[in-house]
Each structure stands twice: as structure tokens, then as C-alpha cells.
Amino acid sequence: MHVIDSEVSKTNSSEVGQTRQQQAHVHRIQEFQGTNYYGYHQNKEPFLKIECYNPIAVTTASQLLSDRKLPGIDGDPFQSHVPFILQVCLCLCLCLQF
């Protein structure tokens, strides 16, 4: 799991041009069993929930997972296309009424 944080930190630091000490970008990685909602799947599969400190790091982590650049981790990112404010509302179970 430390591989994800270090790769996201390296990628974000090189994009921004930072040469100082790397900051942590990944807050927590939670492993759980769930059912994939794309297609029919009879059994539960292992998933990783990656929580980042900065919404920009979500895009970086998603791109690294899509490009298969993280060793030992094979999987596709889910819900990384959802805008940050909508993710906050979903996580906090907030309902917006217009």
C-alpha cells in the first residue's frame, strides 16, 4: 500500500516541479470485499478505497492505476470521474434540494 502513496507523491512532485521533501498525498487505503456493478459478477471481489488529501491526487492515482504503472496492483479505478464536491456530498450522505 505504501507503493501507491510513494508513486502518487513522485508523480505529483514532478508535475509541479517540486524538488523539496515529498509530501504525503494518500490519507488512507482501505481494502474491502464488494460486488462489481459493471456486468454480472456472482462472487465478491477485493477492492481498494484510496482517500487522498488533495483532490488533484485522485486524478494522479486514477491515471497510474489505468496505465498499470503500480507494481503488484491490477485493477481499474471506479468513481474517479465523479467531481470532488459530489463525492463529499455522497460520503456525508448530504442531499441537495434545488
C-alpha positions as CSV (number, residue, x, y, z in Angstrom):
1,M,0.0,0.0,0.0
2,H,3.0,2.3,0.6
3,V,3.8,1.9,-3.1
4,I,0.6,3.8,-4.1
5,D,1.5,6.8,-1.8
6,S,5.1,7.0,-3.0
7,E,4.2,6.8,-6.7
8,V,1.5,9.4,-6.4
9,S,3.8,11.7,-4.4
10,K,6.6,11.2,-7.0
11,T,4.3,11.9,-9.9
12,N,2.7,15.0,-8.3
13,S,6.0,16.4,-7.3
14,S,7.5,16.0,-10.8
15,E,4.4,17.6,-12.4
16,V,4.6,20.6,-10.1
17,G,8.4,20.8,-10.3
18,Q,8.9,20.4,-6.5
19,T,12.4,19.3,-5.5
20,R,11.9,19.7,-1.8
21,Q,10.8,16.9,0.6
22,Q,7.9,14.9,-0.7
23,Q,4.5,15.4,1.0
24,A,2.1,12.6,1.7
25,H,-0.8,12.6,-0.8
26,V,-2.7,9.5,0.3
27,H,-4.6,9.7,3.5
28,R,-5.8,6.1,3.8
29,I,-6.2,3.0,1.8
30,Q,-8.9,0.6,2.9
31,E,-9.2,-2.9,1.5
32,F,-12.7,-4.5,1.3
33,Q,-14.8,-7.1,-0.5
34,G,-17.5,-5.9,-2.8
35,T,-19.5,-6.7,-5.9
36,N,-18.5,-5.1,-9.2
37,Y,-21.6,-3.3,-10.6
38,Y,-20.4,-3.4,-14.2
39,G,-21.7,-6.6,-15.7
40,Y,-22.8,-9.7,-13.8
41,H,-20.5,-11.0,-11.1
42,Q,-21.5,-13.8,-8.8
43,N,-18.8,-13.5,-6.2
44,K,-17.4,-10.6,-4.2
45,E,-14.0,-9.2,-5.3
46,P,-11.3,-7.4,-3.4
47,F,-11.4,-3.6,-3.8
48,L,-9.2,-0.7,-2.6
49,K,-10.7,2.6,-1.4
50,I,-8.0,5.2,-1.7
51,E,-8.6,8.5,0.1
52,C,-6.3,11.5,-0.8
53,Y,-5.6,14.7,1.0
54,N,-5.9,16.7,-2.2
55,P,-8.5,16.1,-5.0
56,I,-5.7,16.6,-7.6
57,A,-4.0,13.4,-6.2
58,V,-7.2,11.4,-7.1
59,T,-6.6,12.2,-10.8
60,T,-3.0,11.2,-10.5
61,A,-3.8,7.9,-8.7
62,S,-6.5,7.1,-11.2
63,Q,-4.1,7.7,-14.1
64,L,-1.4,5.5,-12.5
65,L,-4.0,2.7,-12.0
66,S,-5.3,3.0,-15.5
67,D,-1.9,2.9,-17.0
68,R,-0.9,-0.1,-14.9
69,K,2.2,1.7,-13.5
70,L,1.8,0.5,-10.0
71,P,3.6,-2.9,-9.4
72,G,1.6,-5.6,-7.9
73,I,-1.7,-3.8,-8.3
74,D,-4.0,-4.9,-11.1
75,G,-7.4,-3.1,-11.3
76,D,-9.4,-0.4,-12.8
77,P,-10.4,2.8,-11.0
78,F,-14.0,3.3,-10.1
79,Q,-15.8,6.6,-9.4
80,S,-12.6,8.6,-10.0
81,H,-14.6,10.7,-12.6
82,V,-17.1,12.0,-10.0
83,P,-16.4,15.7,-9.2
84,F,-15.0,16.4,-5.7
85,I,-18.0,18.3,-4.3
86,L,-20.3,15.5,-5.4
87,Q,-18.1,12.9,-3.7
88,V,-18.2,14.9,-0.5
89,C,-22.0,15.0,-0.6
90,L,-22.2,11.3,-1.3
91,C,-19.7,10.4,1.5
92,L,-21.5,12.6,4.1
93,C,-25.0,11.5,2.8
94,L,-26.0,15.0,2.1
95,C,-29.0,15.7,0.0
96,L,-29.1,18.9,-2.1
97,Q,-32.5,20.2,-2.9
98,F,-33.0,22.7,-5.7
